[in-house]
Amino acid sequence: MIIGIDKLDFYIPNFYVSMTDLAKARQIEPEKFTIGIGQTKMAVNPVSQDIISMGVNAAQNMLTEEDKKDIEMVVVATESGVDHSKAASIEIHSMLNIQPFARCIEMKEACYSATAAIQLAKDFLSNRPDKKVLVIASDIARYGLNSGGEPTQGAGAVAMLISHNPRILTLNDDSVAHTTNVYDFWRPTSEKYPVVDGALSKDAYIDSFNTLWNEYTKRTKYGLNDFESFCFHVPFTKMGQKAFKTILSENVEDSTKNRLMDAYQDSVNYNRDVGNIYTGSLYLSLISLLENHEFQDDQKICLFSYGSGAVGEIFSGSLVPGYEKMLDKERHLDMLKSRKELTVEEYEHFFNRFDNGEFDLEQELTQDPYTKVYLDSIEGHIRNYKQQGNES
């Protein structure tokens, strides 16, 4: 039984703010953002882009009509839910015109839940050889203006089609998960923004990785040289690097260290220009790795997923020969490069309007070919979506 990622794509809103400009506006040395946490740009979402519209924008280009007939479950992983009861996947299922006899759910556990969704999809498909599962990781990371977490904000969505006989990455049967009760990052239902213990959050992330790596190597007998590369959840690009360096000890050959760290830099190319997208961060990193690193057939990638609170998981995937044919690097680079830069003042205006639900579609809707679906209005607590070019 071979199950894994058959297709994957992502969507990032068409606005960003320079981290250098943001640092200057906050009277902080720019290097603390660009070097200290390793971020260059931060994606900014308008009011008209929520987790549902971003999820649709991420998925719609990769799905064929045949896929929509074969999808039997849609799972949205998010910590930016728009409803305490109704799953975002129901709206996405409808807008993508997926066949009606499908299961739709929403999953939550901080930044980890997309990995839980993938493992659920894998189990679900184990006795359904002709079916597929659509997993969407969609989030908006918001900490507040002038807050300590502000430079690690971001927004975006990653869509993955899980199936038998995948054409990108086979999911191996070697996952190890670990749970510990820690208050490093959480958002009570009464609070608009998360509560964060920054120092504890970094320590908990590194502790989770080390605990899992030790257990994973014990169970699988794998070591660093069994993998061509590692892929991390990256709330900011230096976070994964800090954790990774804890196992690249003096006993590891320099050639291995250099090879793995070079691959790590390839994996965070896109995240550096996007910021934190919570549940999607690991999988945006995976796309960046696949599109910027040279692999040979059947090489393995080790993935570390982490969600504050805390749940972590290490698992691996084996590349499928010809995987590069399923990628669209040129389109992804164009999407990132063609975004509109906001001044810090404009970014703050976007941020406040989002909190207040104040639409300004004339300003928000741009002519980029990637933003096809948008939130048009909220009336009577019902969210109304439209497709650009089909507003009537």
PyMOL commands that set and color helices and strands:
alter all, ss='L'
color gray80, all
select helices_A, chain A and resi 19-25+31-36+51-59+65-70+88-95+110-125+150-152+198-220+224-226+237-245+254-267+269-272+278-292+323-326+329-337+344-356+361-364
alter helices_A, ss='H'
color red, helices_A
select strands_A, chain A and resi 3-11+15-18+41-43+71-77+103-107+132-141+154-164+169-171+176-179+185-186+195-196+229-232+300-307+311-319+340-342+373-379+382-387
alter strands_A, ss='S'
color yellow, strands_A
deselect
rebuild
show_as cartoon
